[in-house]
Structures are given as structure tokens and as C-alpha cells.
């Protein structure tokens, strides 16, 4: 058993503490996010795999790429190609560094667009995050990198000219693996920052979802202005490739999507299985990016 009574009780206690905060304190936290379609998964691949990954990802999910540019996206000298892969089920910020990647870049899972970067950083700090990389300018705005309890890194960004993107057909799922020790603080802090809510809290989710069909684990689903998040609370005994996937993509037809993916260089790492009213699989795209893909199970 992965989920333990003390872990579940600790989480409930932490959330109860959050709910008991004075209304003024909770309301003083600004709504810093914009919308889910402005949040991206950060994918770093070797330069010779950039084109292969982009072609494969777009062939699998549809959509288009912005023009590729060569820029510096870190506060210290570096060079990378950069482009957005915009699909109906999620967006990727794709980087192909031609220089060594400065620390801690490459460890952040997502980029979240915020209304005001300084206010967002203040809100993140007030909610319990630490700032790993303080605000710095990039070619089209400003960025920073923050870390939540459990070692969950995210980038916050702001554009000089506000972007205008079409809403997703299905909102992708940020998949966060944390330990029972970190889960209560992570959930409490992220909820305070995002003004989100828990949609589902399952203390005995089927272990097949983390590659351990004979066990159970603690799964929490959260929704907020930043989109969907699934928190997977585990003891870290994870068979490959579980824990490597940072994003789950919802599609209409899983089998058809996997066939398109395989035809464009994608490897199916975990064959489709059914759990929690969905069919899901794990795949690896050219360049090494691992993702979860799921569809609602037939009624």
C-alpha cells in the first residue's frame, strides 16, 4: 500500500488549516493566472531532434508551430531554438539548446502566463513557493522560475504584448508526482496561489495508474485558472516510465491517436489500459519526451 493513513490525515489537516485562514487573508491573494491555453509544457530536446519532435507531436495531435527563432531565454548567456507547438489538446514550448543549459533551466515542467510577474512572484512567495530564478527579461517579456514543496519547478512568464490564443478543445493535465511528506504542503500552497479547488481526492486510487497493479496510491485532482492538475502521491517506488511524464493529453479516440503517433516515430511505452473512467497509455516522442495520453472510457 502506498497511501498511508498518516499521509491522508496530514493532507486533510493542512487543507483544513487553509480553509480556516481569515477571509481577508485568502482574498488578499490576487488572481494571477490568465487561462489554461496560455500555459505550456516545457520540452528540451537535442538540436538534431527538434524537427523530428515537432513533426511527430503535431502529426499526433494536430495544430501548428510558431516560427522557430534562435534566442537567449535565460538570464545568463545561452543560445537555443525556440517555438510553440499549439495543438487542440495542449501547447509545448520547445527548446533545442546549442549551448549548455544554465541551471536550473530544463528542470521546470511548465510555463504559466501571469497578469503581472511581480505580483505573481509575491503571491507565490506568500503561498509557500521559493523563487529559484528571480525575474529577468526575455525577448518578448519577463520570466522567473519558482519551486513548490516536493521540488516541483514551474516557470512564470509575462508578455509585453498580451497573447491571444484559442481555448483548448480539451485541457491538458499537469501530472505532479510528490511524496507523502510533501503532498500536504504542496496541495495547500498551490491551491492558495492558484485559487483552485480539489475536484477529487482518492486515498486508494488503482495502482495500475503508476505501474503497480497490485497496490493503491493517493491521487488528487485539482482545477484552477491554470487548468487541470493531477497530484500522484507515491513512495517513489515507480517502474519506468512512471514519473517521467509531466503532462497528460485528453483525446477523443485513444486508439486512433496512438496509431497516428506510431506512424510518426512515437514509441508506446505502456499499452492502453482502463482505470478511473478513462483509457490511458504512456508514450515517448522522438527526442525522449514522455507523455500520458487518455480518452474517456466508453460508457
N, C-alpha and C positions, 0 to 999 in steps of 0.2 A: 504494500500500500504506500503510495507516495504522499497523498494528503493525510495529514495528521490532525487530531482534534485540536492540539495547541495552536497549530498554524491557522486553522479556520477561526478559532476563538480570537486569536490575536488580530486577525483581519477585521472581524466584526467589531472588536473593541476600538480599533483605530478609526473605523468608519463612524462609529457612534460618537467618538470624540469630535470628528469633523462636523457631524450634524449638530453638536452642542455648541459650536462656535457661535458667538453673538452674531445676529443677523447683519449688523453693521460691518463686522469684520469680513463676513463672507461676501457681502455686496460690494465691499471696497475693492475686491479683486476685479480688475477690468476684464471685459471680454476681448481678448487679444487676437483670437483667430479670425479667419475670413470665411473659408468654406473648404470642403473636402477636395474639390477639384484643383485647389492651389497647393496641395500637399503632395510631395513626390517621394518615391523611394530612391535612395542614392545607390547607384551601381558603379563600381570601379572595375574596369577590365583593362588588360594589356592593350596597347595601341593597335596591335595587329588583330585584335578580336573585336574592336569597336564596331566595325561594319558588319561583321558576322552576327554579333549580338543584336544590333539594331534591326537588321533584316529579319532575323528569327523572331524577335519579340513582336514586331509589327505584323508579320505574317501569321502569328498565332492569335493575336488579339485584335488586329485591325488598327486603324488610326494612321498617324503620320508623325514625322520628325520635324523639329525646327531645323533651321540651317545650322550646320556644325561650325563652331568657331574655335579658335585657339586663343586661350586666355589664361590669366592668373586668377584663381578663385580662392587663394589662401592669403593670409596676412604677411607671409614670408615668401621669398622668391620660389616660384614653381611654374610649370607650364603643363597645360592639359587641353585636350579637345573637350568640348562641352556641347551638349544638345539635349533637348527634351523629347522624349518619346511619349506622345499623347495618344492614349487609346480610350475606348469607351469604358474600360474597367480599371483604369489606373494609369498614372504617369510616372515615368522614370527620368531622373536626372542622370545622364550617362557621362562618365568621365573616363578618359584614356590618357593618363599622365605619361608624359615623355621625360619627366624628371622624377627623382624620388619624391614620394608623397610626404609632406611635412606632418608630423604628429600634431594632433590626434585625428587628422582627416583620414577618411576611409573607414573609421570605426563608427561614424554616425549612420543611423539606419534611414532617417527620413529628413526632409526639409519641410518645415511648416511656415507658410506665409503668415505674417502678422501685420496688424494695422500700424503699429508703432514699435520699432525694435527696442527702444529704451524702456518703454512701458512694459513690453513683453518680458524683458530681462528682469525688471524689477518684480514683476508678478511671479516669474519662475523662481527667483530667489526667495520671495516671500512664501511660496508654496513648498519650498524644501529642496529645489534643484540647486546645483552648483554650476557656475559658469566656467567651462573648460577653456573656451576661446572667446575673449571679450570682443565686443563689436568692432568690425573692421569693414572698410569699403571694398566692394567688388565692382566690376564694370557696369552693372546696372542697378546697384543699390547697396545694401549693407547686410552683413551676416554675423552670426555668433553661433557657438556650439555649447549646449548645456548637457548636464548629466543628471539623471534621476536616480534614486536609491535602486540598488541592484545593478548599477553600471550600464543603464540604458541611455545611450547618447542620441541626441537629436540636434539638428541644425534649425535655427530660426532665421528667417530672412525677410527682407523688406525691399520692395522695388521702388525706384524713383518715380517711374511711371506705372501706375496700377495696372496689372494684367487683367484681361477679361477672357476667361476660359469657360467653355461649355460644361455644364454639370455632367458627372459620370452617369452612364446607364446603370451601373452597379458600383457601389462604393467599395474600394479595396479595404482589406483588413490588415491592420498593423499587428503583427504577431510577436508578442513580447514574452520571452522566457525569463522567469525570475525564480529565486529560491524562496522557500517558506519564510526565511529570515527577513528578506527584503520586501516581500509582497505587500504586507500591510502598509508600510511607508510609501511604497511606490504607488499603490492604488489611491491612498488618501491624498498624496501630494499631487498626482496627475489630475484627479478629479477637481481639486481646488483650483489648479491652474487653468484647466480646460473648461470648467463649469459643466462638466459632463455628468453622466449618470450610469449606474450599473444596470444593464439590461438583463443580465443573467449571472447567477453565482452558483456554480455546480461544484459541490465538495467532492463528488465522486463521478467525475467525467470518465468516459471509457478510455482505458489506457491505450487502446489501438491507435488513438489520435497522436500518441507520441512514440509509437513503435513498440509498445509493451501491452499486448492484448490481454494478458492475464492480470493486469493491475488497474488501478484507478488513480486519478490525479485531480487537482483542484484547478478548475477553469473559470475565468471571469470574463464576461463580455461587457464592454464599455462603448457608449456612443457619446460624441461631443461634436462641437463645430468643426473639429479636425477630422471627423469621420469615425470609422469603426476601429476598435482595438480588441484583440483577444489576449488576455494575460494567462499564460500557461505556467502554473506554479509547480515546479518539479524538484526532485532531489538531485538533478543533474546527471542521472544515470540514463543517458539518451543515446540510443543507437543511431548511427548515421542514416539519413541526413537531418534528423530532427534537431531543431535548434539553429540550423544554418539558414532556414527560410525566415525572412523578415516581413514578407508580405504575402497575403492570400488574395487571389483574384477570383471573383464570382463570375461564372459564365452561364449561359443558358443550357448548353449541351456539352457536358464534360467529355464524352467520348469523341465527338466531332472536333473539339478543341485540341485534344491530345493527338488526334490523327494529323491535324494541321501542324502541330508542334513537331511531331516526329519527322514529318516530311521536310522540316526546315532546321534539322540539326539538333533538336532537343532530345535529351535522354530522360526517360521516365524512371525515376529512382524508386518511387513507391507506387505500385499499381493501384488503381481506383478501389476504394473500399467505402462502406457506408457507416456513418455514425452521426448522431445529433441532427437527424433530418436532412443530411446532405451526403453527397458522394464527393470524395476528395482524393487528390493524388499529389505527389511531390515530384517536381521535375528540375532538371538542370539545363540552362541555356548555354550556348557557346560562350566561352569566357569564364564559366564557373558560377554564374548567378543561379541560386537555388530558390524556387518559389513553390508555394502551395496554390493549387487550382481547385475550385469546388463548384458544385452546382446543387441546387435544391433537389432532394430525393423525390422520386415520383410518389404521389400520394397512395 
